[in-house]
Amino acid sequence: MNKELKTIYILLGLTGTILVLSLIGGVLSRNQAHAIAETEHLDNISIEDEDIIDNDQDVQEDIIPDSLNALVIGFDESGGLTDVMMVGSLNTETNELKVISVPRDLYIDFKKDKYKEVKANNPNSQVIACKLNEVYSYSGWDDRALLDVKELVSIITGLKIDYMVTIDIDGFEQVVDAIGGVDFYVPQRMYYYDPAADVLIDLEEGQQVLDGKHALQLVRYRKYPAADLRRIEVQQDFLVEVYHEIISDLNLQELLSLTKIAYDIVDTDFGLFDILDYAEYLFNLKTDDILQSENMITIPSYGEKKDGIWYQHIDEVSKELMLEELFKKSEELAN
């Protein structure tokens, strides 16, 4: 794998989501003026400046960045459905990353009090009820619609979302190919063809190196007995393998001049220099401490058909217990 690209992709550890194949470091801020200014500064960094940069790092090495919650959204081939939604919660006091997956088929009824304000804040939104993954499309297919998704996920998880990262199918493939593929055990024979969308999934069971094309097939496959919930489990397992694939041979200095490589792959409101702070923090950690399978959960839900359409409904009691347990260890360590 290209050593320079490894450096950039280490930031997937921040959000810990399958498409954090996304918070890859060096991402394009939605604040274009700020991003351009930062980019020009990075362009002006020369080899001769390295000693200056290293001295700055020596001064800053004891600074620990703030904890954060980041929402990562993966779009489907249409660009209008939020196919994957995960929240990465990074605690820089306990050096832990919690990952919360949110089922795409959750039923969102905007007549309910907890969701009313989200709809009221968006004059473009005409929908009364829909699946969570349809909100972006129904709400205007724009930045305002993304904020609706952000607010809904915040309500569902009970977490304040500090940053958002989005990635589409092409970007996902580019990331996996850039790290040289991922060695992963495909849990079962996966075959599915949708002629309408011209989507083919064809994977054999077993250990194998998945390139971007086949990794995309893995994370999109849904023909499990537990449908989308099992799909999320596979995505989380894949994320762990991706992380372990890229944690070696990292160099923070490379990140300063190479973050712009990822601009065309993801979109985020996370500023470049903020990313550098977290990159340095991550480099100083034991890599195994930051992303662990036991710290990854899925919002519990149950399925139900409504007007012939399958929806998931949040199991509120189980959700509260699961979230309490997920963050209990962090609170104990922080205290």
C-alpha positions in Angstrom: 0.0 0.0 0.0 1.1 3.6 -0.7 2.6 4.8 2.5 1.4 8.3 2.0 -2.2 7.2 1.6 -1.9 5.1 4.8 -1.2 8.3 6.7 -4.4 10.0 5.4 -6.7 7.1 6.1 -5.7 6.7 9.7 -8.4 9.2 10.6 -11.0 6.6 9.9 -10.3 5.7 13.5 -12.0 8.9 14.6 -15.4 7.9 13.6 -15.1 4.2 13.5 -17.8 3.6 10.9 -17.7 1.5 7.8 -17.7 4.5 5.7 -15.3 6.3 7.8 -13.7 4.9 5.0 -14.5 8.5 5.1 -13.1 10.6 7.9 -9.9 9.9 6.2 -8.1 13.1 7.0 -7.6 15.9 4.5 -11.2 16.4 3.7 -12.9 19.2 1.9 -14.7 21.5 4.4 -18.1 22.8 3.4 -16.8 26.2 4.4 -15.1 26.7 1.0 -13.3 29.9 1.9 -11.8 28.4 5.0 -10.9 25.2 3.2 -9.2 27.1 0.4 -7.2 29.2 2.8 -6.0 26.1 4.6 -5.2 24.5 1.3 -3.1 27.4 0.2 -1.2 27.3 3.5 -0.4 23.6 3.0 0.7 24.3 -0.6 3.3 26.7 0.8 4.8 24.1 3.2 8.2 23.1 1.8 10.8 20.6 2.8 12.7 23.4 4.4 9.8 24.1 6.7 9.9 20.6 8.2 12.1 21.7 11.2 9.6 24.5 12.0 6.7 22.1 11.8 8.5 19.6 14.0 9.2 22.3 16.6 5.6 23.3 16.6 4.7 19.7 17.2 7.1 19.5 20.1 5.3 22.4 21.7 1.9 20.9 21.1 2.7 17.3 21.9 1.0 17.3 25.3 -2.2 18.9 24.1 -5.1 16.5 23.9 -7.9 17.5 21.5 -11.6 17.6 22.7 -13.8 14.5 22.6 -16.2 14.5 19.6 -19.1 12.8 18.0 -19.1 12.4 14.2 -21.8 11.2 11.9 -20.7 9.3 8.8 -23.2 8.9 6.0 -22.7 6.7 3.0 -24.9 7.4 0.0 -26.3 4.7 -2.4 -25.8 4.8 -6.2 -28.6 7.3 -6.6 -27.0 9.8 -4.3 -30.3 10.4 -2.7 -30.6 7.7 -0.1 -28.5 7.6 3.0 -27.6 3.9 2.8 -25.2 3.8 5.8 -25.4 5.9 8.9 -23.0 5.5 11.9 -21.9 7.7 14.7 -18.4 7.6 16.0 -18.0 8.9 19.6 -14.3 9.6 20.4 -13.5 10.1 24.1 -10.0 11.6 24.3 -9.9 11.2 28.1 -10.3 7.5 28.1 -8.8 6.9 24.6 -11.9 5.0 23.4 -14.0 5.1 20.3 -17.6 4.0 20.4 -19.5 3.3 17.2 -23.3 3.4 17.0 -24.9 2.1 13.8 -28.4 3.5 12.9 -30.7 1.2 10.8 -31.5 2.8 7.5 -35.1 1.5 7.6 -36.1 3.2 10.9 -39.7 4.7 10.6 -39.7 8.5 11.1 -43.1 9.9 11.8 -42.8 13.7 11.7 -46.1 14.1 13.6 -44.4 12.8 16.7 -43.3 15.5 19.1 -39.6 14.6 19.1 -39.4 14.9 15.3 -41.8 17.9 14.7 -39.1 20.6 15.1 -36.8 18.9 12.5 -39.5 19.2 9.8 -40.6 22.6 10.9 -37.0 23.9 10.5 -36.9 22.9 6.8 -39.4 24.6 4.5 -38.5 22.3 1.7 -39.7 19.2 3.5 -43.1 17.9 2.4 -43.0 14.4 3.8 -45.1 13.3 6.8 -43.5 10.0 7.4 -40.8 7.9 5.8 -37.8 5.7 6.3 -34.7 7.4 7.8 -32.7 6.8 4.7 -35.3 8.6 2.6 -35.3 11.9 4.7 -32.4 13.4 2.7 -34.2 12.9 -0.6 -37.6 14.1 0.6 -36.2 17.1 2.4 -34.6 18.7 -0.6 -31.5 16.7 -1.6 -29.2 19.5 -0.3 -27.1 20.7 2.6 -30.3 21.7 4.5 -31.5 18.1 4.1 -28.3 16.8 5.5 -28.9 18.9 8.6 -32.3 17.2 8.9 -30.5 13.8 8.9 -28.0 15.0 11.4 -30.7 16.2 13.8 -32.7 13.0 13.5 -29.6 10.9 14.2 -28.8 13.1 17.2 -32.4 12.6 18.6 -32.2 8.8 18.0 -28.8 8.3 19.6 -29.1 11.0 22.3 -25.7 12.4 21.2 -24.8 15.9 20.1 -23.3 15.6 16.6 -20.2 17.8 16.2 -19.2 16.9 12.7 -20.6 15.1 9.6 -18.8 13.2 6.9 -20.4 11.9 3.7 -19.1 9.5 1.1 -20.6 8.0 -2.0 -20.1 4.6 -3.7 -17.3 5.8 -5.9 -15.4 7.2 -2.9 -15.9 4.0 -1.0 -14.2 2.0 -3.8 -11.4 4.4 -4.1 -10.6 4.2 -0.4 -10.5 0.4 -0.3 -8.4 0.3 -3.5 -6.0 2.9 -2.1 -5.2 0.8 0.9 -4.5 -2.2 -1.3 -7.7 -4.1 -0.5 -8.8 -5.7 2.8 -8.3 -9.3 3.9 -11.7 -10.3 5.2 -13.7 -13.5 5.9 -16.9 -13.3 3.8 -19.4 -15.0 6.2 -21.6 -16.7 3.6 -22.2 -17.1 -0.2 -23.5 -13.8 -1.4 -25.3 -13.6 -4.7 -27.9 -11.0 -5.7 -28.7 -9.3 -9.0 -31.1 -6.4 -9.4 -31.7 -5.8 -13.1 -33.5 -2.6 -12.6 -30.5 -1.0 -10.8 -28.0 -3.1 -12.7 -26.5 -4.2 -9.3 -24.6 -7.5 -9.1 -23.3 -9.0 -5.9 -21.3 -12.2 -6.3 -19.0 -13.2 -3.5 -17.9 -16.7 -2.3 -17.7 -17.5 1.4 -14.3 -17.6 2.9 -11.2 -15.6 3.6 -10.1 -13.4 0.7 -8.7 -10.0 -0.2 -11.5 -7.7 -1.2 -10.8 -4.8 -3.6 -13.0 -1.7 -3.7 -15.6 -3.3 -6.1 -16.0 -6.5 -4.0 -15.8 -4.6 -0.7 -18.8 -2.5 -1.9 -20.7 -5.7 -2.7 -20.0 -7.0 0.8 -21.3 -3.9 2.6 -24.3 -3.6 0.4 -25.5 -7.2 0.6 -28.8 -7.5 2.6 -30.2 -11.0 1.9 -29.8 -12.2 5.4 -32.5 -13.7 7.6 -32.1 -10.6 9.8 -31.8 -8.4 6.7 -30.4 -5.0 7.5 -29.3 -5.7 11.1 -27.0 -8.5 10.0 -25.7 -6.3 7.2 -24.7 -3.7 9.8 -22.8 -6.4 11.8 -20.9 -7.3 8.7 -20.1 -3.7 8.0 -18.8 -3.2 11.6 -16.6 -6.3 11.3 -15.3 -5.1 8.0 -14.5 -1.7 9.6 -12.3 -3.3 12.2 -10.3 -5.2 9.5 -9.9 -2.0 7.5 -8.6 -0.2 10.5 -6.1 -2.9 11.3 -5.0 -2.9 7.6 -3.9 0.7 7.8 -2.4 1.3 11.2 1.3 0.6 10.5 4.0 2.7 9.0 2.4 6.1 9.8 4.1 9.4 9.6 2.4 12.6 10.8 4.7 14.8 8.7 3.4 13.2 5.5 -0.1 14.2 6.5 0.6 17.9 6.4 1.4 17.9 2.7 -0.9 15.1 1.6 -4.3 15.6 3.2 -5.6 17.2 0.0 -5.4 13.8 -1.7 -8.7 12.8 -0.1 -10.6 16.0 -1.1 -12.5 14.3 -3.9 -13.4 11.2 -1.9 -15.3 12.7 1.0 -17.1 15.8 2.1 -17.1 17.1 5.6 -17.4 20.1 7.9 -14.3 19.0 9.8 -11.5 21.6 9.2 -8.1 20.5 8.0 -6.1 21.8 10.9 -8.6 20.3 13.4 -7.9 17.0 11.6 -4.2 17.4 12.1 -4.7 17.8 15.9 -6.6 14.5 16.0 -4.1 12.8 13.7 -1.2 13.6 16.1 -3.3 12.4 19.0 -4.1 9.1 17.3 -0.4 8.6 16.4 0.5 8.8 20.1 -2.0 6.1 21.1 -1.6 2.3 21.2 -3.5 1.5 18.0 -5.4 -1.5 19.5 -7.0 0.8 22.1 -8.9 3.0 19.8 -11.3 0.6 17.9 -12.7 -2.6 19.4 -15.6 -4.7 18.3 -17.2 -4.7 21.8 -17.5 -0.9 21.5 -19.7 -1.1 18.4 -23.5 -1.4 18.7 -26.6 -1.0 16.6 -29.7 0.9 17.7 -32.1 -2.0 18.7 -35.3 -2.2 16.6 -38.1 -4.5 15.6 -39.7 -4.9 12.1 -43.2 -4.2 11.0 -45.0 -3.8 7.7 -47.0 -0.7 7.1 -49.0 -0.4 3.9 -47.0 -3.2 2.4 -43.6 -1.5 3.2 -41.2 -2.9 5.7 -40.1 -0.5 8.5 -37.9 -0.8 11.6 -39.2 0.7 14.8 -36.9 1.7 17.7 -37.1 -0.4 20.8 -36.8 2.6 23.1 -36.3 0.6 26.4 -33.5 -1.6 24.9 -31.9 1.4 23.2 -31.6 3.3 26.5 -30.1 0.3 28.3 -27.7 -0.5 25.5 -26.4 3.1 25.2 -26.1 3.3 29.0 -23.9 0.2 29.0 -21.9 1.4 26.0 -20.8 4.6 27.7 -20.7 3.4 31.3 -17.1 2.2 31.0 -15.9 5.5 29.6 -17.6 7.5 32.4 -15.9 5.3 35.0 -12.5 5.7 33.4 -13.0 9.5 33.1 -13.8 9.7 36.8 
